[in-house]
Amino acid sequence: MNKVSRLKVGGMIFVLSLIALAFPCGAKADEWNRKTTVTFSAPVEVPGVGAQILPAGTYVFKVMDSASDRHIVQIFNEAEDHVFTTILAIPNYRLKATDKTVITFKERAEGQPEAIRAWFYPGRQWGEEFVYPKSRAIELAKVSNEPVLSMPLEAEPTVEALKAVPIEAVRPTGEEVAVAEVVEAPPAEPAAKEAAALPVTASRLPLLGLIGILSLSAGVGLSLIPKQSA
């Protein structure tokens, strides 16, 4: 093998090594949008204009935007070709993560569909606390006798509107209270640990180290190929 061919082979090995590192085995897009398939055996209520009732069936939950302290969640049909509702949610904290999806509900009057309060993705301590239109939030607060997150929108909101609308919490009387009365604030240490685990903040030193090792291995392998005279 002549020198030019050896350099081409080395270059190809190096590029393939970078590709392998860029797409690690087992990486899941679901970790980014927290895609979750849920089957309800009975109708449930989710935020929407008026009372948004989902019949019993299978649905797909996804986080569409989580760049701030408020998240945008969409609920699709099982085929993911229809959006039932776009929901405003804010991060809520639980002390212990579970390896399964957890959905919590608010108390409802007898005979009425349960209303979803929060959705927790497996392995995460942060969940999505749903925000209801104010008039509906007051009704839910009266039944559960506790504050409910609300927003002053009564028309079908756009994603951009949800990013800017003010969030509050309301008591059964309609009195506005601090959001902190509904959402659990995390302790500092666990929050810092979870933030450090996010891909966007992870150190690149291990990646650079792996690239160096693979490059060195490629060079050693090439040095073992018998040289042939031109």
C-alpha positions as CSV (number, residue, x, y, z in Angstrom):
1,M,0.0,0.0,0.0
2,N,1.6,3.3,-1.0
3,K,1.7,6.4,1.2
4,V,-1.2,8.2,-0.4
5,S,-3.5,5.1,0.0
6,R,-2.4,4.8,3.6
7,L,-3.4,8.4,4.3
8,K,-6.8,8.0,2.7
9,V,-7.5,4.9,4.8
10,G,-6.4,6.7,7.9
11,G,-8.6,9.7,7.0
12,M,-11.6,7.4,6.5
13,I,-11.1,5.7,9.8
14,F,-10.9,9.0,11.6
15,V,-14.1,10.3,10.0
16,L,-16.0,7.1,10.8
17,S,-14.8,7.4,14.4
18,L,-16.2,10.9,14.6
19,I,-19.6,9.7,13.2
20,A,-19.7,6.8,15.6
21,L,-19.2,9.3,18.5
22,A,-21.7,11.8,17.2
23,F,-24.4,9.1,17.1
24,P,-23.8,7.0,20.2
25,C,-25.5,3.6,20.4
26,G,-28.8,3.6,22.3
27,A,-29.4,7.4,22.1
28,K,-33.2,8.2,22.1
29,A,-35.0,11.2,20.7
30,D,-37.6,10.5,23.3
31,E,-35.3,12.0,25.9
32,W,-35.6,15.4,24.2
33,N,-39.3,15.6,23.7
34,R,-40.2,13.1,26.4
35,K,-42.5,11.3,24.0
36,T,-44.9,9.1,26.1
37,T,-47.7,6.9,24.9
38,V,-50.5,6.7,27.4
39,T,-53.7,4.6,27.3
40,F,-56.7,5.8,29.4
41,S,-59.4,3.4,30.3
42,A,-61.9,6.2,31.0
43,P,-62.3,9.8,29.7
44,V,-60.0,12.4,31.1
45,E,-59.9,16.2,31.1
46,V,-57.0,18.2,29.8
47,P,-56.5,22.0,29.5
48,G,-58.3,23.5,26.5
49,V,-61.0,25.9,25.6
50,G,-63.9,25.1,28.0
51,A,-63.7,21.5,29.1
52,Q,-61.4,19.5,26.8
53,I,-62.4,15.9,27.3
54,L,-60.3,13.1,25.8
55,P,-62.3,9.8,25.3
56,A,-60.9,6.6,26.6
57,G,-58.1,5.5,24.3
58,T,-54.4,5.8,23.5
59,Y,-52.6,9.2,23.2
60,V,-49.1,10.5,22.7
61,F,-47.7,13.3,24.9
62,K,-44.7,15.4,23.8
63,V,-42.9,18.4,25.1
64,M,-42.6,20.7,22.1
65,D,-40.8,23.6,23.7
66,S,-38.9,23.7,27.0
67,A,-36.4,26.6,26.5
68,S,-37.7,28.6,29.5
69,D,-39.4,28.1,32.9
70,R,-42.6,27.3,31.0
71,H,-43.1,24.3,28.7
72,I,-45.4,23.7,25.8
73,V,-46.9,20.2,25.7
74,Q,-49.0,18.7,22.9
75,I,-51.2,15.7,23.0
76,F,-51.6,13.6,19.8
77,N,-53.6,10.7,18.7
78,E,-51.8,7.3,18.6
79,A,-50.8,7.8,15.0
80,E,-49.4,11.2,15.8
81,D,-51.2,12.8,12.8
82,H,-53.7,14.9,14.8
83,V,-53.1,17.3,17.7
84,F,-55.9,17.3,20.3
85,T,-54.6,20.2,22.4
86,T,-51.6,22.4,23.0
87,I,-51.0,22.9,26.7
88,L,-49.0,25.4,28.8
89,A,-47.1,23.7,31.6
90,I,-44.5,24.7,34.2
91,P,-41.9,22.5,35.7
92,N,-42.9,20.8,39.0
93,Y,-40.6,18.8,41.2
94,R,-41.1,15.5,43.0
95,L,-38.7,14.1,45.6
96,K,-38.4,10.7,44.0
97,A,-38.2,9.7,40.3
98,T,-39.8,6.5,39.1
99,D,-39.0,4.2,36.2
100,K,-42.5,4.5,34.8
101,T,-44.7,7.4,33.5
102,V,-46.7,9.0,36.3
103,I,-49.8,11.1,35.6
104,T,-51.5,12.8,38.6
105,F,-55.1,13.9,38.6
106,K,-57.2,16.5,40.4
107,E,-60.3,15.6,42.3
108,R,-63.5,15.9,40.3
109,A,-67.2,15.9,41.1
110,E,-68.7,12.4,41.1
111,G,-69.5,11.2,37.6
112,Q,-67.1,13.7,36.0
113,P,-63.9,12.8,34.1
114,E,-60.8,13.2,36.1
115,A,-58.7,16.2,35.2
116,I,-54.9,15.8,34.6
117,R,-52.8,17.8,37.0
118,A,-49.2,16.8,36.1
119,W,-47.2,14.4,33.9
120,F,-43.9,12.9,34.9
121,Y,-41.5,11.3,32.4
122,P,-39.7,8.1,33.6
123,G,-36.5,8.7,35.5
124,R,-37.1,12.5,35.9
125,Q,-37.8,14.4,39.0
126,W,-39.1,17.3,37.0
127,G,-42.6,17.0,35.6
128,E,-45.1,19.1,33.7
129,E,-47.8,20.8,35.8
130,F,-50.7,21.7,33.5
131,V,-52.1,25.2,33.4
132,Y,-55.9,25.6,32.9
133,P,-57.9,28.6,31.6
134,K,-58.9,30.7,34.5
135,S,-62.6,30.0,34.5
136,R,-62.0,26.3,34.4
137,A,-59.2,26.5,37.0
138,I,-61.6,28.1,39.5
139,E,-64.1,25.3,39.0
140,L,-61.4,22.7,39.5
141,A,-60.2,24.5,42.6
142,K,-63.7,24.5,44.1
143,V,-63.9,20.7,43.7
144,S,-60.4,19.9,45.0
145,N,-60.4,22.8,47.6
146,E,-56.9,23.7,46.7
147,P,-55.3,26.3,44.3
148,V,-55.0,25.5,40.6
149,L,-52.6,27.0,38.1
150,S,-54.5,29.3,35.7
151,M,-54.0,31.6,32.7
152,P,-56.2,34.5,31.5
153,L,-57.0,33.0,28.1
154,E,-60.5,31.9,27.1
155,A,-59.9,31.6,23.3
156,E,-57.8,28.8,21.7
157,P,-54.3,30.0,22.2
158,T,-51.3,29.9,19.8
159,V,-47.9,28.5,20.9
160,E,-46.5,32.1,20.9
161,A,-49.4,33.3,23.1
162,L,-48.7,30.5,25.6
163,K,-45.1,31.5,25.8
164,A,-46.0,35.0,26.9
165,V,-49.3,34.7,28.8
166,P,-49.0,35.4,32.6
167,I,-49.4,32.4,34.9
168,E,-51.1,32.5,38.3
169,A,-52.8,30.3,40.7
170,V,-56.4,30.7,41.9
171,R,-58.2,29.6,45.0
172,P,-61.8,28.3,45.0
173,T,-62.9,31.9,45.7
174,G,-61.2,33.1,42.6
175,E,-58.5,34.9,44.6
176,E,-55.1,34.9,42.9
177,V,-52.2,33.4,44.9
178,A,-48.5,32.7,44.3
179,V,-47.7,29.9,41.8
180,A,-45.4,28.5,44.5
181,E,-48.5,27.4,46.4
182,V,-49.1,24.8,43.7
183,V,-45.7,24.0,42.3
184,E,-43.1,22.3,44.4
185,A,-39.8,24.2,44.5
186,P,-36.8,21.8,44.2
187,P,-34.0,21.6,46.8
188,A,-30.8,23.2,45.4
189,E,-28.6,20.1,45.3
190,P,-30.8,17.7,43.3
191,A,-31.7,20.4,40.9
192,A,-28.0,21.1,40.3
193,K,-27.3,17.4,39.8
194,E,-30.1,17.0,37.2
195,A,-29.0,20.2,35.4
196,A,-25.5,18.8,35.2
197,A,-26.8,15.6,33.6
198,L,-28.4,17.4,30.6
199,P,-26.7,16.9,27.3
200,V,-26.4,20.7,26.6
201,T,-24.3,21.2,29.7
202,A,-22.2,18.0,29.6
203,S,-18.4,18.4,29.4
204,R,-16.8,17.6,26.0
205,L,-13.6,16.4,27.5
206,P,-14.6,12.7,27.4
207,L,-15.5,13.1,23.7
208,L,-12.2,14.7,22.9
209,G,-10.4,11.9,24.8
210,L,-12.2,9.2,22.8
211,I,-11.4,10.9,19.6
212,G,-7.7,11.0,20.6
213,I,-7.7,7.3,21.5
214,L,-9.4,6.3,18.2
215,S,-7.0,8.4,16.2
216,L,-4.0,6.8,18.0
217,S,-5.5,3.3,17.4
218,A,-6.0,4.1,13.7
219,G,-2.3,5.3,13.4
220,V,-1.1,2.1,15.1
221,G,-3.2,-0.1,12.9
222,L,-1.8,1.6,9.8
223,S,1.7,1.2,10.9
224,L,1.2,-2.6,11.0
225,I,0.1,-2.7,7.3
226,P,3.1,-4.1,5.3
227,K,4.6,-1.5,3.1
228,Q,4.9,-2.3,-0.6
229,S,7.3,-0.7,-3.0
230,A,5.8,1.5,-5.7
